[in-house]
Amino acid sequence: MRTENPSATDSGAHERSNRGRREFSEVMTVGPPPDPSPVTANGLIDIVFGEIWTRPGLSRRDRRFVTLSCVADAGAEEALAEHVYAALHSGDISITEMRETVLHFAVYAGWPKASQFNGVVDRQWERIHRERGIGVPPPEPLLPLTTASDPDARLADGAAAFSEINCLPFAPDRDNPYQGAGILNFVFGEMWVRPGLGMKERRLITVACVGFQGAPTPITSHVYAALKSRDLSFDEMDELALHFAAYSGWAQATHLSSAIAEQKARVLRERHDEHEPPG
């Protein structure tokens, strides 16, 4: 019969709790966390911050993009404000990157939720400058568009971007507003190629968004593309699923994790057939 040493167990729990409290203060850029006596607070500090945020599989900056997407979807304005503040206050995400995150989130999670997200960003950006005793700088000019102004050229560029980003040898037809004006003209003809965020950051936001939307085809296609392109490694994708579970729930994360396993196997088969290195 296996026996446990109570003192060792208590010591391990105490260390995890201390680690969680330190990580909470660093991630959230505030003082000590709330009183950890309630069970829910213990879970938040010990598990979410003591275990998940400290894991090496994703950087803290990477985890912020997943967290922001999940919390914005949850509609929890207080939590969203805390995470927006922490991401900006820490310098992990610039204000330009944050505003691009809102735009990308709008496309994959909906404009009403993104409207709330955008308002929170404005208020927290103002709060940071107020705390620093300086005025809020004027808004930066919109990033220059690199896309074609000619409608046909723009659609052609959107089709090429769709194929490249999704790692597919085809693009949808342009014969209806959703596919032509939406997918080709805007989503891939402009948003995915905007300079304000890198491809890895856009992958993190997108996979989180399709994960909590629960739409099977987008989950499959975006997980596949992120892995196939090597913008996210297998290990990073697994870490994304774990972090996603903490902020969007284990039920949805189970579905996402299952899709990840299937697409990892698919990508490995293709790499084997194409004589590419597996990692």
N, C-alpha and C positions, 0 to 999 in steps of 0.2 A: 504494500500500500504506500502510495506517495504521500509524503507529508510536507507541508510548507512551513517555512520559518517565518512566524508572524513579524518578527522584527525586520527581517529582510524585505518582506512584502511592504510593510509600512514605510521603510526607508526608500524603496523604489517609488512608491506613490508620492511620498513627500518630495523627492527629487523631480518627478514629472510635474508636480504642481508648481514647484519653484521655477522650473524651466518654462512652463506655460505662462506664468505671471511675467517673467522677463520678456518672453517673446511677445506677449500681448502688448506690453508697454512699447516695445520697439516697433512692432508692426503698426499699431494704432497711433503711435507718436504722442501718447498721452502719459499720464501718471499711472500709478498702480491700477489694476483692474478692479471691478466692483467686488464687494464682499463675496468670497467664493463658497459661502456656506450652503446655499441652496444646491440641490442636485443638478439643476440645469446649468448653474454657473460653474459647478465643478466640471461638467462635461465640456462647456465652452472653453474654459481655461486649460484643463488637463488634456483633453483630447484634441480639440480644434487647434489650439495654440501650442500646447506642449508636445503634441505628436505630429500633426499634419503640417503646420506652417514651418516646422523645423526640419522637415525631410529634405534631402538633397536633390531629389529628382527634378524639381522645378525651382527656378530662382524666385526670390520674393517678388520681384517685378512681374514675372510671368504669372504668379499666383494672384497678383492684384487684378489682372485683366479677367481671369476666371471669376474671382470673387465679385468684382463690380457687375459683371453680366448677371450673375445669379441673384445678387441682392437687388439689383434694379428690376429684375423680373418679379421678385417676391413682393414688390410694392411696399416694402418696409422703409418708409422715408427716413426714420431716425437712424437705422442701421446703414442705409445708403449714404446718408450725410457723413457718418463716421468714417466709412471706407473711402469716400471721395476725398474727405479732408486728409486722411492719413496718406493716401496715394500722392496727393499734391504737396502736402506739408513735408513729406519725407524727400521729395524730389525724385521718387521712383518713376513717376509719370509726369510729364510736363503738361501745361495747360493746353498746348496745341494737340498733344497726343490724347488728352482726356476728351477734348471736343470731337476729335476724330473717332474716339471710342463710342461716344454718344451716337454719332451718325451711323457707324457700323452696326451698333446695337439696334438702332431704329429699323434698319432693313431686315434684320433677322428676328427681332422680338416685337416690332410694332411701334408706330409713331406715338401713340398715346403714352405708353410707358416711357419712351425716350423723351417725351416732353417733360415728364416729371424728373427724369434723370438730368436733363439739361438745366432745369431750374435749380436743382440741388447743386450742380457744378457751379453755377453763377453765385449762389449764396455762400458756398464754402470757399470759393476763390476770394470773395470779398472778405469773409471772416479771417482768412489767413493774412491778408494785407492789413486788416484792422488790428489784429494781434501784434503785427510787426510794426505798427505805428506808421505805415506808409500808405499812400493812396493806391487804389487799384489802377494799374496801367491801362491805357486805352486798348480796346480790342485789336489784336493783330490783324492785318489784312488777310482775307481769305487766301488759302494756298492756291497758287496758280494751277489752273487745269492744264494737264498735259494731253488731253484728249482732243480729237478732231472736232471741228465745228461743223463740217459738212455732215449732214444726217446719214448718208450712205456710208461714208468713211467711218463714222462713229459706230454704226452698227457692225461694220466689218471688224473694227478693232475690238468691239465688245465680244463678238463671236470668237475671235482669236484668244482674247483673255479668258473667256469661259473655258475654252478647250485646254489652255495651258494651266490655269488655276485648278481645274477639276481633274486634270490628268486624263482627259478623254479625247478620242480622235474625232469628235464631232461637237457641234453646238446646236441649240434649239433653233427651229425656224423662227422667222420674225413675223409670222402671219397673224398674230393677235396682240392686243395691247400688253398683256401680261408678259409674253415672251419678248416681243420686240421693244416696246417702250420701257418695260420694266427690267427684265433680266439682261438683255443685250445692251440697251441704250444707257441705263443708269447703273444697275448693280455691278455688271462687269465692264461696261463701257466707261464708267467713271469711278464708282466708289472703291472697288478693289484695287484700282491702280493709283489712287490718290497718294501723294507723298507723305502724308502726316503720320502714317503708321507703317511698320514693316510687315512683311508677309507672315512672320511667325505670330506677331501680336494679333493680326486679323484671324489667323487660324484658331488661336486660343478663344477669342470672342465668339467666333462662329460655332465651333464645336460645343461650347457651353450653351449657346442659344438654341441650336438644334436639339441639344440634349434635353433641355427643359421644355421645348415645344413638343417633343415626343413624336415627331413626324418621321416614319421609318425611312423613306427615301432620302430626305436631306441628311439624316444621321449617317446612313450608310455612305452616301457620296462624299460628305465632308470629312468624315473620319478616314475614308480611303484616300482622299486627295492629300490630306495632311501627312499621312504616313508615306504614301507613294512618292510625294515630292521631297520627302525627308526634311520638310520644314519642322516637323515634330518627330522625334525619335520614338521608338516603341516604348521606352522607359518613360519618356515625357508624357506620352499619351496615357499610360497607366496612372501616372501621378495626377494628370488632369482629371481622370475619372474619380480618383479618391478625393481630391479637393472639391470637385463638383458635388460629391456625395455629402460633404459637410455643409454645403451652402444651398443645395437644391433638394436634398433628401436621398436616402439610400434606395428607395424604390425606383426613382428615375435613373439613378446612377447604375443600378443593376442592368437596366435596359441598355444604357450607354456602354457599359462594360462588355456586355454580350456582343454588341456591334463591333466594339474594338477588337475583341478576340477573333471574330470572323474576318475582319478586314486585315488584321495582322497576318492571318494564315493566307489570305488571298495575295497580299503584297509579297510575302515570302515565296509563294509559288511562282509569281511573276518574275521575281528577281532571279530565282533559280532557272527559269526558262530563258531569261534574257542574259544569264551569266553575269549578274551583278552581285556585288558583295551583299550579304544578308543584312548587315548592321546599318 
